[in-house]
Amino acid sequence: MVELSEQAGVSVVNLSVLKNGRARAIRFSTLTAICDALRCAPGDLLEIDGGES
């Protein structure tokens, strides 16, 4: 995770929050930076939460 943090310019703490599903939101710039570092599309990382509306 440290390598991804360095490549994406996102703190390890923020990556941990995202990884553990504790984030309520993500900035588009953060998502883009992570996708660029991983060479993937946002849809490869995100899933729809089936929670109540």
GROMACS elastic network, one bead per residue, 0.5 to 0.9 nm:
[ bonds ]
;  ai    aj funct       b0    kb
    1     4     6  0.51585   500
    1     5     6  0.60876   500
    1     6     6  0.86804   500
    1    12     6  0.66913   500
    1    15     6  0.75368   500
    1    16     6  0.82807   500
    2     6     6  0.62452   500
    2     7     6  0.86398   500
    2    11     6  0.83819   500
    2    12     6  0.62339   500
    3     6     6  0.51826   500
    3     7     6  0.61726   500
    3     8     6  0.85489   500
    4     7     6  0.50149   500
    4     8     6  0.58528   500
    4     9     6  0.80086   500
    4    10     6  0.79438   500
    4    12     6  0.83671   500
    4    15     6  0.86028   500
    4    34     6  0.75346   500
    4    37     6  0.68080   500
    4    38     6  0.78519   500
    5     8     6  0.53653   500
    5     9     6  0.55642   500
    5    11     6  0.55464   500
    5    12     6  0.55930   500
    5    14     6  0.88527   500
    5    15     6  0.71892   500
    5    34     6  0.83933   500
    6     9     6  0.51855   500
    6    10     6  0.68940   500
    6    11     6  0.78381   500
    6    12     6  0.86318   500
    7    10     6  0.80244   500
    7    33     6  0.82256   500
    7    34     6  0.80644   500
    7    36     6  0.87898   500
    7    37     6  0.57793   500
    7    38     6  0.88906   500
    8    11     6  0.86603   500
    8    30     6  0.78360   500
    8    32     6  0.86821   500
    8    34     6  0.52334   500
    8    35     6  0.82670   500
    8    36     6  0.73998   500
    8    37     6  0.55442   500
    8    38     6  0.86333   500
    9    30     6  0.83772   500
    9    33     6  0.72695   500
    9    34     6  0.83533   500
   10    13     6  0.83552   500
   10    14     6  0.66358   500
   10    15     6  0.68571   500
   10    30     6  0.70609   500
   10    33     6  0.79842   500
   10    34     6  0.79157   500
   11    14     6  0.52431   500
   11    15     6  0.63474   500
   11    16     6  0.86215   500
   12    15     6  0.50410   500
   12    16     6  0.60658   500
   12    17     6  0.86581   500
   13    16     6  0.50616   500
   13    17     6  0.63085   500
   13    18     6  0.87500   500
   14    17     6  0.50891   500
   14    18     6  0.62941   500
   14    19     6  0.85701   500
   14    23     6  0.85539   500
   15    18     6  0.50874   500
   15    19     6  0.59789   500
   15    20     6  0.85495   500
   16    20     6  0.60396   500
   16    21     6  0.85391   500
   16    22     6  0.86135   500
   17    20     6  0.53735   500
   17    21     6  0.63195   500
   17    22     6  0.52471   500
   17    23     6  0.57067   500
   18    21     6  0.53138   500
   18    22     6  0.61869   500
   18    23     6  0.53951   500
   18    24     6  0.88158   500
   18    25     6  0.88811   500
   18    26     6  0.81559   500
   19    22     6  0.77755   500
   19    23     6  0.85291   500
   20    23     6  0.80008   500
   21    24     6  0.82026   500
   23    26     6  0.71264   500
   26    29     6  0.83855   500
   26    30     6  0.66755   500
   26    31     6  0.66782   500
   27    30     6  0.51796   500
   27    31     6  0.63213   500
   27    32     6  0.85893   500
   28    31     6  0.50641   500
   28    32     6  0.60191   500
   28    33     6  0.85260   500
   29    32     6  0.50622   500
   29    33     6  0.60972   500
   29    34     6  0.86484   500
   30    33     6  0.51000   500
   30    34     6  0.62157   500
   30    35     6  0.85541   500
   31    34     6  0.52169   500
   31    35     6  0.61023   500
   31    36     6  0.85306   500
   31    42     6  0.69036   500
   31    45     6  0.88975   500
   32    35     6  0.50717   500
   32    36     6  0.60095   500
   32    37     6  0.85695   500
   32    41     6  0.84463   500
   32    42     6  0.74892   500
   33    36     6  0.51052   500
   33    37     6  0.62094   500
   33    38     6  0.86443   500
   34    37     6  0.51356   500
   34    38     6  0.61519   500
   34    39     6  0.82765   500
   34    40     6  0.84615   500
   34    42     6  0.88011   500
   35    38     6  0.50616   500
   35    39     6  0.55249   500
   35    40     6  0.50079   500
   35    41     6  0.58603   500
   35    42     6  0.63709   500
   35    44     6  0.87249   500
   35    45     6  0.82011   500
   36    40     6  0.66898   500
   36    41     6  0.82355   500
   37    40     6  0.80564   500
   38    41     6  0.86853   500
   40    43     6  0.82797   500
   40    44     6  0.64349   500
   40    45     6  0.81058   500
   41    44     6  0.54098   500
   41    45     6  0.73066   500
   42    45     6  0.53973   500
   42    46     6  0.62429   500
   43    46     6  0.52497   500
   43    47     6  0.73529   500
   44    47     6  0.82677   500
   48    51     6  0.88243   500
   49    52     6  0.88359   500
   50    53     6  0.86659   500
